[in-house]
């Protein structure tokens, strides 16, 4: 019956979940993997910056 607000909220929810996923990846997962693999801190910071720029596109 009231399907119009749901279809409008779906892109917003997808963007929110995608942004939260990028934040989780850049703040928690990426440093853990970088430490495990042995990447330097400058490479980790560059990857974190790339993830945050990708998150801002959505």
Backbone as JSON Lines, residues from 0, in Angstrom:
{"i":0,"aa":"X","n":[0.81,-1.19,0.0],"ca":[0.0,0.0,0.0],"c":[0.86,1.26,0.0]}
{"i":1,"aa":"X","n":[1.79,1.31,0.9],"ca":[2.63,2.49,1.04],"c":[4.05,2.13,0.6]}
{"i":2,"aa":"X","n":[4.19,1.79,-0.68],"ca":[5.47,1.29,-1.19],"c":[6.4,2.38,-1.65]}
{"i":3,"aa":"X","n":[5.9,3.57,-1.9],"ca":[6.76,4.64,-2.4],"c":[7.88,5.02,-1.43]}
{"i":4,"aa":"X","n":[7.62,5.21,-0.12],"ca":[8.72,5.52,0.8],"c":[9.75,4.4,0.9]}
{"i":5,"aa":"X","n":[9.32,3.16,0.77],"ca":[10.27,2.05,0.86],"c":[11.23,2.07,-0.31]}
{"i":6,"aa":"X","n":[10.74,2.36,-1.51],"ca":[11.63,2.38,-2.67],"c":[12.58,3.57,-2.59]}
{"i":7,"aa":"X","n":[12.15,4.66,-1.96],"ca":[13.03,5.81,-1.8],"c":[14.06,5.56,-0.71]}
{"i":8,"aa":"X","n":[13.74,4.77,0.3],"ca":[14.66,4.49,1.4],"c":[15.7,3.45,1.04]}
{"i":9,"aa":"X","n":[15.43,2.61,0.06],"ca":[16.37,1.55,-0.3],"c":[17.72,2.07,-0.78]}
{"i":10,"aa":"X","n":[17.77,3.07,-1.67],"ca":[19.09,3.6,-2.06],"c":[19.82,4.25,-0.88]}
{"i":11,"aa":"X","n":[19.06,4.92,0.0],"ca":[19.69,5.54,1.17],"c":[20.27,4.47,2.09]}
{"i":12,"aa":"X","n":[19.53,3.39,2.28],"ca":[20.0,2.31,3.15],"c":[21.21,1.63,2.53]}
{"i":13,"aa":"X","n":[21.2,1.45,1.23],"ca":[22.34,0.83,0.56],"c":[23.58,1.71,0.71]}
{"i":14,"aa":"X","n":[23.42,3.02,0.55],"ca":[24.55,3.94,0.71],"c":[25.06,3.93,2.14]}
{"i":15,"aa":"X","n":[24.13,3.87,3.1],"ca":[24.53,3.83,4.5],"c":[25.31,2.56,4.82]}
{"i":16,"aa":"X","n":[24.82,1.43,4.34],"ca":[25.51,0.17,4.59],"c":[26.86,0.12,3.88]}
{"i":17,"aa":"X","n":[26.93,0.66,2.68],"ca":[28.19,0.69,1.95],"c":[29.21,1.58,2.65]}
{"i":18,"aa":"X","n":[28.76,2.73,3.11],"ca":[29.65,3.63,3.85],"c":[30.13,3.02,5.15]}
{"i":19,"aa":"X","n":[29.23,2.34,5.85],"ca":[29.61,1.67,7.09],"c":[30.6,0.54,6.81]}
{"i":20,"aa":"X","n":[30.41,-0.16,5.71],"ca":[31.34,-1.22,5.33],"c":[32.73,-0.69,5.02]}
{"i":21,"aa":"X","n":[32.78,0.44,4.3],"ca":[34.07,1.05,4.01],"c":[34.75,1.55,5.27]}
{"i":22,"aa":"X","n":[33.97,2.13,6.19],"ca":[34.55,2.61,7.44],"c":[35.09,1.45,8.26]}
{"i":23,"aa":"X","n":[34.33,0.37,8.34],"ca":[34.78,-0.82,9.06],"c":[36.06,-1.37,8.43]}
{"i":24,"aa":"X","n":[36.07,-1.44,7.11],"ca":[37.24,-1.96,6.43],"c":[38.46,-1.08,6.65]}
{"i":25,"aa":"X","n":[38.29,0.23,6.58],"ca":[39.45,1.11,6.67],"c":[39.96,1.26,8.09]}
{"i":26,"aa":"X","n":[39.09,1.17,9.08],"ca":[39.51,1.4,10.46],"c":[39.91,0.14,11.22]}
{"i":27,"aa":"X","n":[39.34,-1.0,10.85],"ca":[39.58,-2.22,11.62],"c":[40.23,-3.31,10.78]}
{"i":28,"aa":"X","n":[39.62,-3.64,9.68],"ca":[40.07,-4.79,8.9],"c":[41.39,-4.51,8.19]}
{"i":29,"aa":"X","n":[41.49,-3.34,7.54],"ca":[42.71,-3.02,6.79],"c":[43.96,-2.99,7.67]}
{"i":30,"aa":"X","n":[43.96,-2.31,8.82],"ca":[45.17,-2.35,9.65],"c":[45.52,-3.75,10.15]}
{"i":31,"aa":"X","n":[44.51,-4.55,10.46],"ca":[44.78,-5.91,10.93],"c":[45.42,-6.75,9.83]}
{"i":32,"aa":"X","n":[44.9,-6.65,8.63],"ca":[45.46,-7.41,7.51],"c":[46.86,-6.89,7.16]}
{"i":33,"aa":"X","n":[47.03,-5.56,7.19],"ca":[48.33,-4.98,6.87],"c":[49.39,-5.42,7.88]}
{"i":34,"aa":"X","n":[49.02,-5.48,9.14],"ca":[49.96,-5.93,10.16],"c":[50.3,-7.4,9.97]}
{"i":35,"aa":"X","n":[49.3,-8.18,9.63],"ca":[49.5,-9.62,9.43],"c":[50.41,-9.89,8.23]}
{"i":36,"aa":"X","n":[50.22,-9.12,7.16],"ca":[50.99,-9.32,5.95],"c":[52.37,-8.67,6.07]}
{"i":37,"aa":"X","n":[52.44,-7.6,6.85],"ca":[53.72,-6.93,7.03],"c":[53.88,-5.67,6.2]}
{"i":38,"aa":"X","n":[52.76,-5.05,5.82],"ca":[52.83,-3.81,5.06],"c":[53.29,-2.67,5.97]}
{"i":39,"aa":"X","n":[53.95,-1.71,5.4],"ca":[54.39,-0.56,6.16],"c":[53.24,0.37,6.48]}
{"i":40,"aa":"X","n":[53.47,1.26,7.43],"ca":[52.4,2.16,7.86],"c":[52.02,3.14,6.76]}
{"i":41,"aa":"X","n":[52.96,3.55,5.94],"ca":[52.63,4.5,4.86],"c":[51.72,3.85,3.82]}
{"i":42,"aa":"X","n":[51.95,2.58,3.53],"ca":[51.08,1.86,2.59],"c":[49.7,1.69,3.2]}
{"i":43,"aa":"X","n":[49.64,1.39,4.47],"ca":[48.36,1.23,5.15],"c":[47.58,2.54,5.14]}
{"i":44,"aa":"X","n":[48.25,3.65,5.39],"ca":[47.59,4.96,5.37],"c":[47.1,5.29,3.97]}
{"i":45,"aa":"X","n":[47.87,4.97,2.96],"ca":[47.45,5.22,1.58],"c":[46.23,4.39,1.22]}
{"i":46,"aa":"X","n":[46.22,3.13,1.62],"ca":[45.05,2.28,1.36],"c":[43.83,2.78,2.11]}
{"i":47,"aa":"X","n":[44.03,3.23,3.34],"ca":[42.92,3.76,4.12],"c":[42.35,5.01,3.45]}
{"i":48,"aa":"X","n":[43.23,5.87,2.95],"ca":[42.77,7.06,2.23],"c":[41.99,6.71,0.97]}
{"i":49,"aa":"X","n":[42.45,5.7,0.25],"ca":[41.74,5.28,-0.96],"c":[40.35,4.74,-0.61]}
{"i":50,"aa":"X","n":[40.25,3.97,0.46],"ca":[38.95,3.46,0.89],"c":[38.01,4.58,1.3]}
{"i":51,"aa":"X","n":[38.52,5.57,1.99],"ca":[37.68,6.67,2.43],"c":[37.23,7.53,1.25]}
{"i":52,"aa":"X","n":[38.09,7.7,0.24],"ca":[37.67,8.43,-0.97],"c":[36.6,7.63,-1.7]}
{"i":53,"aa":"X","n":[36.74,6.32,-1.75],"ca":[35.72,5.49,-2.39],"c":[34.4,5.57,-1.65]}
{"i":54,"aa":"X","n":[34.46,5.65,-0.33],"ca":[33.24,5.76,0.47],"c":[32.55,7.08,0.22]}
{"i":55,"aa":"X","n":[33.3,8.15,-0.02],"ca":[32.7,9.46,-0.25],"c":[32.0,9.55,-1.6]}
{"i":56,"aa":"X","n":[32.32,8.66,-2.52],"ca":[31.67,8.67,-3.83],"c":[30.22,8.21,-3.73]}
{"i":57,"aa":"X","n":[29.93,7.43,-2.72],"ca":[28.58,6.92,-2.57],"c":[27.9,7.75,-1.56]}
